[in-house]
Amino acid sequence: MAQSVGIKDVARAAGVSVGTVSNVINRPDTVATETRARVQSAIDRLGYVRSESARQLRAGRSRIMGLLVLDMGNPFFVDVARGAERAAREAGLGVMVCNSAQSAGEEADYLSLFAEQRVRGVLLTPTDASGRNIDTFRRHNIPFVLVDRVAEGTTECSVSVDDVAGGALAVRHLIDAGHRSIAYVSGPPGLNQVRDRRTGALNALAEAGLGPECLRELPTERLDVAAGRDAGARLLGLADRPTAVFCANDLLALGVLQAMYAAGITVPDDLAIVGYDDIEFAAAAAVPLTSVRQPAVTMGALAAELLLEETEAETGTKRHDHRRVVLQPELVVRRSSLSAR
C-alpha cells in the first residue's frame, strides 16, 4: 500500500523547512513569491493533501455538522437535510447525515460517533422517548438543536411544526366533508409528533361536538409504506369500518392507499384519506393525496442557522439566546379526500 505524502516530504522536495511549507498552506502572504512557487510545485508534484482532520483537532473546531434523523427513507427528512446542507454550505461547513432508523440504540451509537469526531454541533430528531440519549450526549458540551421536536423541559434550541394544529387541520377537513367516523393510523406511540397529531385530531372532533370515540386509532411500529399497508389490512377487517382515515405521515397514507386499491375499495368514495408532510410522492400518487404540508427545507435551514449562531457565540463573535421556533402547517387538499357525502 502506498504511503501518504506528508508535510515533511514536501519540505524535503522543495528544500525548505516544515514551517515554511505550513506558511505556504495557511499564510501564503507571509512567504516570498519564489519560495511559495517552489513549495507549491512540490505539493502539486507529490500530490500532497493536508490532513483536514488533524488541522481541526489542533484548532479544536470541526468543519462538520452532524444531522441525525428518524428515517432517511422518508422524503420529508431528505428535505430537512437539504435545508440544513444549504445553510451549512453557505457557512463553509459540511453535514454528516446519519439515520437512527427509529432505533434508540442506533441513535445512541451515532451520538457517540459525533462526540468522537468532535463535530461542530448536531441537528437531532430524537427517537429515544426516555431522553437518556440526549442526557448522555449533553455531557460532551457539543451544541445541538432539536429538529421536528419542541425542546420541552430543556434549554436547547428547537425548530418544529405545530403538530397539534396540523392534526386539527386534517380532521377538521374530514369533518367538513361529512365524515363522523375517522381512523387515525398513528405510528409508534412514543413519538411526540404522533401524540401531538392525535391531540389535534381530538381537538377538531371536540370543536364539532363529537366525542373521542369517533376516532379509531390504529398504531403501527414504524412510519413507512409497509406499516401503512398493514394498517390498511386491519382497517378492512373492522366490522364498522370508518369512512375516512388520517395518517401520521404520507408514507403510511400511501400504504393505506395501496391496501385499499388491492382490495377494490375506491378512494375517496368508499374511504377518504389524508396524510401528513406533503412529500413529493403525495401529489404523484395514483389518487393524489390530501396532506398536511410541513416546511421541511425551511425547518432544516433554520435549525442549522440556530446551531451556527450558537457555535459562533462560543467564540464570542455573536450573541445567542436559546429559542424555540414553531412553524405553522398548511393543508393541501387533493382528490383522496374529496368524496361527496
Phi, psi and chi 1 to 4 in degrees:
 res  aa     phi    psi   chi1   chi2   chi3   chi4
   1 MET       -  131.3 -178.4 -178.6  -65.9      -
   2 ALA   -68.9  138.7      -      -      -      -
   3 GLN   -79.7  147.3  -68.2 -175.6  -24.0      -
   4 SER   -73.8  151.1   60.8      -      -      -
   5 VAL   -83.1  130.2  175.7      -      -      -
   6 GLY  -107.2  174.8      -      -      -      -
   7 ILE   -64.7  -30.4 -165.9  169.9      -      -
   8 LYS   -66.2  -36.7  -69.2 -178.5  179.5  178.4
   9 ASP   -63.6  -40.5  -60.4  -49.7      -      -
  10 VAL   -65.4  -43.9  174.0      -      -      -
  11 ALA   -60.7  -42.9      -      -      -      -
  12 ARG   -64.0  -43.4 -169.1  179.2  -56.7  113.6
  13 ALA   -67.5  -33.1      -      -      -      -
  14 ALA   -90.1  -10.2      -      -      -      -
  15 GLY    70.5   35.5      -      -      -      -
  16 VAL  -131.7  176.2  -62.0      -      -      -
  17 SER   -81.1  162.0   68.6      -      -      -
  18 VAL   -60.7  -36.9  169.6      -      -      -
  19 GLY   -61.9  -37.5      -      -      -      -
  20 THR   -66.3  -41.8  -61.6      -      -      -
  21 VAL   -61.1  -43.4  177.0      -      -      -
  22 SER   -59.4  -40.7  178.5      -      -      -
  23 ASN   -65.6  -39.7  -74.5  -22.5      -      -
  24 VAL   -61.0  -38.5  169.2      -      -      -
  25 ILE   -74.4  -44.1  -65.1  169.7      -      -
  26 ASN  -102.4  -31.0  -62.2  -60.2      -      -
  27 ARG  -138.0   64.8  -63.8  176.8  -64.2  -81.9
  28 PRO   -58.8  -28.3   20.1  -31.6      -      -
  29 ASP   -66.6  -16.1  -66.5  -16.7      -      -
  30 THR   -89.3   -1.2   66.0      -      -      -
  31 VAL  -112.9  139.5 -177.1      -      -      -
  32 ALA   -58.3  147.2      -      -      -      -
  33 THR   -56.8  -45.9  -57.6      -      -      -
  34 GLU   -64.2  -43.8 -177.6 -179.6  -17.9      -
  35 THR   -66.3  -41.1  -57.3      -      -      -
  36 ARG   -61.2  -41.5 -170.8  165.7   69.0 -121.1
  37 ALA   -65.3  -39.6      -      -      -      -
  38 ARG   -65.3  -41.9 -168.6  163.2   72.3 -110.9
  39 VAL   -66.7  -42.6  170.8      -      -      -
  40 GLN   -63.4  -36.8 -171.5   60.1   53.8      -
  41 SER   -62.6  -41.0  176.2      -      -      -
  42 ALA   -66.5  -39.3      -      -      -      -
  43 ILE   -60.6  -46.3  -72.4  172.8      -      -
  44 ASP   -66.3  -40.7  -65.2  -19.3      -      -
  45 ARG   -67.9  -40.4 -172.8  168.2   68.0 -106.4
  46 LEU   -86.6  -15.1  -63.4  174.7      -      -
  47 GLY    73.3   33.7      -      -      -      -
  48 TYR   -70.3  135.1  167.7   75.3      -      -
  49 VAL  -128.0  124.3  177.6      -      -      -
  50 ARG   -68.2  149.3   71.1  174.4  177.3  177.8
  51 SER   -79.7  102.3  173.0      -      -      -
  52 GLU   -65.7  -37.6 -177.8   64.3   18.5      -
  53 SER   -64.5  -39.2   60.1      -      -      -
  54 ALA   -66.7  -40.3      -      -      -      -
  55 ARG   -63.4  -41.6 -173.6 -169.5   71.6   79.7
  56 GLN   -66.1  -37.7  -68.7  175.1   12.8      -
  57 LEU   -62.5  -41.1 -169.8   61.2      -      -
  58 ARG   -66.9  -39.4  -71.2 -168.5  -62.6  -88.4
  59 ALA   -77.8  -21.4      -      -      -      -
  60 GLY    76.9   11.8      -      -      -      -
  61 ARG  -137.3  115.7  -76.1  176.8   64.8   79.7
  62 SER   -79.5  157.0  169.1      -      -      -
  63 ARG  -103.5   19.7  -67.5 -179.0   57.9 -113.6
  64 ILE  -118.1  135.5  -62.6  -63.0      -      -
  65 MET  -109.4  133.1  177.6 -172.7  -62.2      -
  66 GLY   -88.1  144.5      -      -      -      -
  67 LEU  -134.1  117.2  171.1   62.6      -      -
  68 LEU  -119.2  116.4 -178.2   55.0      -      -
  69 VAL  -118.9  169.5  -60.6      -      -      -
  70 LEU   -73.3  -37.6  -65.0  179.2      -      -
  71 ASP  -162.1  104.2 -179.2   10.7      -      -
  72 MET   -73.5   -5.6  -80.4  -53.7  -66.9      -
  73 GLY   -78.7   -9.5      -      -      -      -
  74 ASN   -94.5  119.0 -174.3  -21.4      -      -
  75 PRO   -56.7  -23.4  -26.8   36.2      -      -
  76 PHE   -57.9  -46.0  166.1   75.2      -      -
  77 PHE   -74.4  -25.3  -72.8  111.3      -      -
  78 VAL   -63.1  -41.2  174.4      -      -      -
  79 ASP   -67.9  -38.9  -74.4  -16.9      -      -
  80 VAL   -58.3  -45.1  169.3      -      -      -
  81 ALA   -63.0  -38.8      -      -      -      -
  82 ARG   -60.0  -45.3  -78.1  174.9   48.1 -141.8
  83 GLY   -64.2  -43.1      -      -      -      -
  84 ALA   -65.1  -42.7      -      -      -      -
  85 GLU   -63.9  -37.6 -169.7  -88.2  -21.4      -
  86 ARG   -63.0  -46.8 -177.7 -176.9  -56.5  164.0
  87 ALA   -67.3  -39.1      -      -      -      -
  88 ALA   -66.1  -41.4      -      -      -      -
  89 ARG   -63.0  -38.7 -172.5  174.6   65.4 -114.3
  90 GLU   -63.1  -25.5  -70.4  175.8   -3.3      -
  91 ALA   -94.8    6.1      -      -      -      -
  92 GLY    79.4   21.1      -      -      -      -
  93 LEU  -113.8  160.3  -57.0 -177.1      -      -
  94 GLY  -107.6  168.2      -      -      -      -
  95 VAL  -123.9  127.8  178.2      -      -      -
  96 MET   -97.0  109.3 -179.9 -167.7  -60.8      -
  97 VAL   -96.3  127.5 -178.4      -      -      -
  98 CYS  -129.2  156.0  -62.2      -      -      -
  99 ASN  -122.5  114.7  175.7   25.6      -      -
 100 SER   -75.9  -14.2   72.0      -      -      -
 101 ALA    53.9   33.7      -      -      -      -
 102 GLN    58.9   27.9  -59.3  173.6   45.9      -
 103 SER  -112.7  123.9  161.8      -      -      -
 104 ALA   -63.6  -34.0      -      -      -      -
 105 GLY   -65.7  -45.5      -      -      -      -
 106 GLU   -67.2  -35.0  -68.5 -167.0   35.0      -
 107 GLU   -59.5  -45.9  177.2 -178.3   84.0      -
 108 ALA   -61.7  -41.2      -      -      -      -
 109 ASP   -63.2  -43.7  -69.9  -17.5      -      -
 110 TYR   -70.2  -35.6  -81.1  124.2      -      -
 111 LEU   -65.2  -36.0  -71.7  174.7      -      -
 112 SER   -64.3  -40.7  -65.8      -      -      -
 113 LEU   -61.8  -43.8  174.8   64.6      -      -
 114 PHE   -59.6  -40.8  -70.7  152.2      -      -
 115 ALA   -65.9  -41.2      -      -      -      -
 116 GLU   -63.2  -37.7  -69.2  169.6    5.6      -
 117 GLN   -82.4   -4.5  -64.6  -63.3  -43.2      -
 118 ARG    52.5   48.9  -60.0 -174.0 -176.4 -177.4
 119 VAL   -61.8  158.0  -64.0      -      -      -
 120 ARG   -62.1  -37.5  179.0   73.7   63.8   90.8
 121 GLY  -177.7  176.0      -      -      -      -
 122 VAL  -133.6  136.8  172.5      -      -      -
 123 LEU  -101.3  125.6  -53.6  177.6      -      -
 124 LEU  -134.5  126.8  169.6   63.8      -      -
 125 THR  -104.9  102.5  -56.7      -      -      -
 126 PRO   -70.6  148.5   -9.2   23.9      -      -
 127 THR  -116.6  -20.3 -168.9      -      -      -
 128 ASP   -79.7  105.6  177.5   23.3      -      -
 129 ALA   -65.9  -23.0      -      -      -      -
 130 SER   -73.8  -22.3   72.3      -      -      -
 131 GLY    81.4    1.3      -      -      -      -
 132 ARG   -63.8  -39.2  -75.7 -169.3  -67.1  -91.6
 133 ASN   -62.1  -42.1  -73.4  -17.7      -      -
 134 ILE   -65.7  -41.9  -71.2  179.3      -      -
 135 ASP   -60.4  -40.7  -71.0  -19.9      -      -
 136 THR   -67.0  -43.6  -60.7      -      -      -
 137 PHE   -66.4  -32.9 -176.0   70.5      -      -
 138 ARG   -59.4  -27.3 -164.9  179.2  -82.1  115.1
 139 ARG   -65.4  -20.1  -61.9  171.6 -167.4  162.9
 140 HIS   -81.7   -5.8  -62.7  -71.3      -      -
 141 ASN    58.4   35.1  -66.7  -41.9      -      -
 142 ILE  -100.6  124.4  -64.2  174.8      -      -
 143 PRO   -60.5  145.2  -18.4   30.3      -      -
 144 PHE  -146.0  155.0   65.2   90.6      -      -
 145 VAL  -125.9  133.0  173.3      -      -      -
 146 LEU   -81.0  136.0  -61.2 -177.8      -      -
 147 VAL  -118.9  133.0 -176.3      -      -      -
 148 ASP    62.5   28.8 -164.3   29.7      -      -
 149 ARG  -155.9  132.4  177.2   72.5   56.1   83.9
 150 VAL   -77.2  136.2  176.3      -      -      -
 151 ALA   -80.3   79.1      -      -      -      -
 152 GLU   -83.2  129.4  -63.6  173.1  -14.0      -
 153 GLY    73.0   11.8      -      -      -      -
 154 THR  -129.8  169.3   70.2      -      -      -
 155 THR  -100.1   -3.1   58.7      -      -      -
 156 GLU   -71.5  162.8  -77.5   78.9   25.3      -
 157 CYS   -74.7  156.4  -69.9      -      -      -
 158 SER  -150.0  152.4   65.2      -      -      -
 159 VAL  -130.5  122.0 -179.6      -      -      -
 160 SER  -145.7  176.7   61.7      -      -      -
 161 VAL  -113.8  147.2  165.9      -      -      -
 162 ASP   -70.8   91.3 -171.9  -19.3      -      -
 163 ASP   -73.4  -24.8  -76.4  -43.5      -      -
 164 VAL   -64.3  -45.1  173.8      -      -      -
 165 ALA   -64.1  -37.8      -      -      -      -
 166 GLY   -65.2  -43.4      -      -      -      -
 167 GLY   -62.9  -37.8      -      -      -      -
 168 ALA   -65.9  -40.4      -      -      -      -
 169 LEU   -58.1  -45.2  -79.5  174.6      -      -
 170 ALA   -63.7  -50.3      -      -      -      -
 171 VAL   -76.0  -33.7  172.4      -      -      -
 172 ARG   -59.6  -40.6 -165.6  177.6  -65.9  124.2
 173 HIS   -61.2  -43.1  167.3   68.8      -      -
 174 LEU   -68.6  -38.6  -68.4  171.4      -      -
 175 ILE   -63.8  -43.3  -67.6  171.1      -      -
 176 ASP   -62.0  -27.4  -70.6  -15.3      -      -
 177 ALA   -83.2    0.8      -      -      -      -
 178 GLY   102.8    2.4      -      -      -      -
 179 HIS   -81.7  136.5  -61.3  -78.9      -      -
 180 ARG  -125.0   -3.5  -64.2  -63.3 -179.2  -94.1
 181 SER  -131.8  111.3  177.6      -      -      -
 182 ILE  -127.8  135.4  -59.6  168.4      -      -
 183 ALA   -94.9  147.5      -      -      -      -
 184 TYR  -120.3  106.9  176.2   42.1      -      -
 185 VAL   -85.0  107.0  177.6      -      -      -
 186 SER  -103.4  -19.7   60.3      -      -      -
 187 GLY    81.0 -172.0      -      -      -      -
 188 PRO   -61.9  125.1  -20.6   32.1      -      -
 189 PRO   -66.5  -16.4   21.4  -31.7      -      -
 190 GLY   -74.9  -13.4      -      -      -      -
 191 LEU   -82.8  130.2  -67.7  178.2      -      -
 192 ASN   -57.4  -39.3  -75.0    7.9      -      -
 193 GLN   -59.4  -41.4  -62.4   94.2  -38.7      -
 194 VAL   -63.6  -44.1  166.0      -      -      -
 195 ARG   -67.6  -41.4  -65.4 -162.4  -60.3  -91.9
 196 ASP   -65.6  -39.3  -73.0  -11.5      -      -
 197 ARG   -67.4  -34.3  -68.1  165.1 -164.3  177.1
 198 ARG   -66.1  -42.7  179.6  178.7 -177.2  -87.0
 199 THR   -58.6  -43.6  -63.1      -      -      -
 200 GLY   -62.6  -39.8      -      -      -      -
 201 ALA   -62.1  -44.1      -      -      -      -
 202 LEU   -65.5  -36.3  -68.3  172.4      -      -
 203 ASN   -61.3  -42.7  -71.7  -10.7      -      -
 204 ALA   -64.6  -39.0      -      -      -      -
 205 LEU   -63.1  -43.2  -71.1  170.2      -      -
 206 ALA   -63.2  -39.4      -      -      -      -
 207 GLU   -59.0  -33.2  -70.2  170.2    7.3      -
 208 ALA   -90.1    6.2      -      -      -      -
 209 GLY    77.3   20.7      -      -      -      -
 210 LEU  -106.9  145.3  -58.6  171.8      -      -
 211 GLY   -85.2  167.7      -      -      -      -
 212 PRO   -63.5  -19.1   20.9  -31.5      -      -
 213 GLU   -67.1  -14.5   69.3  -80.6   -0.7      -
 214 CYS   -75.2   -9.0  -65.4      -      -      -
 215 LEU  -111.8  114.6 -169.5   71.7      -      -
 216 ARG   -99.3  112.8  -61.5  -80.2  -62.0  -84.4
 217 GLU   -88.6  132.7 -174.9  166.0    1.0      -
 218 LEU  -120.6   91.1  -63.0  173.4      -      -
 219 PRO   -70.7  152.9   24.5  -31.4      -      -
 220 THR  -132.0  156.5   63.1      -      -      -
 221 GLU   -76.7  -24.0  -67.2 -175.6   -0.8      -
 222 ARG  -135.8  173.0  -59.3 -175.6   63.3   79.1
 223 LEU  -115.0   52.8  -70.0  162.2      -      -
 224 ASP  -128.7  178.2   54.7   24.7      -      -
 225 VAL   -63.7  -41.0  173.5      -      -      -
 226 ALA   -60.9  -40.9      -      -      -      -
 227 ALA   -65.5  -34.6      -      -      -      -
 228 GLY   -66.1  -39.8      -      -      -      -
 229 ARG   -63.0  -41.4  -75.9 -164.4  -62.8  -93.2
 230 ASP   -63.3  -43.1  174.6   71.0      -      -
 231 ALA   -63.2  -37.8      -      -      -      -
 232 GLY   -61.8  -39.8      -      -      -      -
 233 ALA   -65.0  -40.0      -      -      -      -
 234 ARG   -66.5  -37.1  -76.9 -175.9  -80.0  151.5
 235 LEU   -62.5  -41.5 -174.5   65.1      -      -
 236 LEU   -65.0  -26.2  -71.0  167.9      -      -
 237 GLY   -82.8   -5.9      -      -      -      -
 238 LEU   -74.8  134.5  -64.4  177.1      -      -
 239 ALA   -66.6  -40.2      -      -      -      -
 240 ASP  -109.3   68.2   52.7  -16.9      -      -
 241 ARG   -61.7  131.1 -169.1  170.8   69.6 -135.9
 242 PRO   -60.3  159.5  -23.8   34.5      -      -
 243 THR   -92.9   -7.5   60.4      -      -      -
 244 ALA  -148.3  156.7      -      -      -      -
 245 VAL  -137.7  134.2   58.0      -      -      -
 246 PHE  -110.1  127.1  166.0   43.9      -      -
 247 CYS  -110.8  143.8  -62.7      -      -      -
 248 ALA   -67.5  -19.2      -      -      -      -
 249 ASN  -153.9  173.0   77.6   -1.5      -      -
 250 ASP   -71.2  -31.4  -75.3  -19.1      -      -
 251 LEU   -64.4  -42.3  -63.9 -176.5      -      -
 252 LEU   -60.1  -44.3  -70.2  172.6      -      -
 253 ALA   -62.2  -39.5      -      -      -      -
 254 LEU   -66.6  -35.6  -68.7  171.8      -      -
 255 GLY   -66.0  -42.0      -      -      -      -
 256 VAL   -61.7  -42.4  170.7      -      -      -
 257 LEU   -60.5  -41.5  179.4   61.0      -      -
 258 GLN   -62.0  -43.3  -71.0  179.3    6.8      -
 259 ALA   -63.4  -39.7      -      -      -      -
 260 MET   -66.4  -42.3  -63.5  -55.9  109.1      -
 261 TYR   -61.2  -44.0 -179.0   81.1      -      -
 262 ALA   -65.1  -29.3      -      -      -      -
 263 ALA   -91.7    0.4      -      -      -      -
 264 GLY    78.1   18.2      -      -      -      -
 265 ILE   -87.6  127.9  -58.6  -62.2      -      -
 266 THR   -84.4  128.5  -57.7      -      -      -
 267 VAL  -110.2  123.2  175.3      -      -      -
 268 PRO  -102.3    1.2   35.5  -35.7      -      -
 269 ASP   -64.6  -43.1  -66.0  -27.7      -      -
 270 ASP   -88.3  -29.6  -62.9  -32.4      -      -
 271 LEU  -152.9  122.8 -177.6   76.2      -      -
 272 ALA   -88.6  145.0      -      -      -      -
 273 ILE  -130.8  135.1  -58.7  176.7      -      -
 274 VAL  -127.8  132.3  175.6      -      -      -
 275 GLY  -106.3 -164.6      -      -      -      -
 276 TYR  -149.9  133.8 -155.3  103.5      -      -
 277 ASP   117.3  -36.1  -68.8  -21.4      -      -
 278 ASP    56.0   56.0 -165.0   32.7      -      -
 279 ILE   -69.2  167.1   62.3  175.7      -      -
 280 GLU   -58.5  -36.4 -176.0  177.3   -4.5      -
 281 PHE   -68.2  -17.8  -61.9  137.4      -      -
 282 ALA   -61.8  -46.7      -      -      -      -
 283 ALA   -72.6  -22.9      -      -      -      -
 284 ALA   -94.8    2.2      -      -      -      -
 285 ALA   -65.2  162.0      -      -      -      -
 286 ALA   -55.2  -40.8      -      -      -      -
 287 VAL  -114.3  108.7  179.1      -      -      -
 288 PRO   -50.3  133.0  -28.9   37.1      -      -
 289 LEU   -94.3  124.7 -173.7   66.0      -      -
 290 THR   -66.4  136.5  -65.9      -      -      -
 291 SER  -152.2  155.7 -175.4      -      -      -
 292 VAL   -90.9  115.4  178.2      -      -      -
 293 ARG   -82.4  131.4  175.2  178.8  -66.9  164.7
 294 GLN  -107.8  137.1  -62.4 -162.1   83.7      -
 295 PRO   -78.3   76.0   28.6  -33.2      -      -
 296 ALA   -64.5  -45.5      -      -      -      -
 297 VAL   -62.0  -44.6  174.1      -      -      -
 298 THR   -60.9  -40.5  -60.6      -      -      -
 299 MET   -60.2  -46.6 -169.2 -176.2  -55.5      -
 300 GLY   -63.8  -41.5      -      -      -      -
 301 ALA   -66.0  -45.1      -      -      -      -
 302 LEU   -63.3  -40.4  -74.4  174.3      -      -
 303 ALA   -62.7  -43.3      -      -      -      -
 304 ALA   -64.2  -39.1      -      -      -      -
 305 GLU   -65.1  -39.7  -71.1  166.1    5.6      -
 306 LEU   -63.7  -40.7  -75.5  174.4      -      -
 307 LEU   -66.0  -43.0 -174.1   61.1      -      -
 308 LEU   -63.1  -40.5  -70.3  165.5      -      -
 309 GLU   -61.8  -40.5 -177.9 -177.2  -70.5      -
 310 GLU   -68.2  -40.7 -177.8  172.0   -4.7      -
 311 THR   -69.7  -32.8   59.3      -      -      -
 312 GLU   -71.0  -31.4  -70.7  170.4    3.4      -
 313 ALA   -65.0  -29.9      -      -      -      -
 314 GLU   -65.1  -26.0  -68.3 -179.2  -22.5      -
 315 THR   -91.9   -2.3   66.0      -      -      -
 316 GLY    85.2    6.6      -      -      -      -
 317 THR   -86.2  -16.2   58.8      -      -      -
 318 LYS  -148.5  155.3  -95.2 -170.3 -180.0 -179.7
 319 ARG   -91.8  141.0  173.4 -176.7  169.6   81.9
 320 HIS  -135.9  129.1  174.7   76.2      -      -
 321 ASP  -115.9  126.2  -64.8  -47.0      -      -
 322 HIS   -59.3  137.9  -71.7  -54.8      -      -
 323 ARG  -151.4  158.7   57.2 -170.9 -177.3  -87.2
 324 ARG  -109.3  119.4  -60.4  173.3 -176.5  175.7
 325 VAL  -101.3  122.5  177.8      -      -      -
 326 VAL  -117.7  114.0 -179.4      -      -      -
 327 LEU   -89.9  158.9  -54.6  172.9      -      -
 328 GLN  -101.3  137.7  -68.1  -57.1  -52.1      -
 329 PRO   -82.3  170.6   32.4  -34.7      -      -
 330 GLU  -140.9  134.0  172.7 -169.3   -2.2      -
 331 LEU   -83.9  127.2 -177.6   69.3      -      -
 332 VAL  -112.2  109.5 -179.6      -      -      -
 333 VAL   -90.1  127.9  177.8      -      -      -
 334 ARG  -132.5 -169.6  -60.7 -170.1 -178.6   94.3
 335 ARG   -67.8  -23.5 -168.8  153.9   59.7   88.8
 336 SER   -64.5  -13.3   70.2      -      -      -
 337 SER  -123.8   13.6   64.3      -      -      -
 338 LEU  -102.3   36.3  -69.7  179.9      -      -
 339 SER   -72.8  151.1   57.3      -      -      -
 340 ALA   -92.9  118.6      -      -      -      -
 341 ARG  -121.0      -  -58.9 -167.3   70.5   81.3
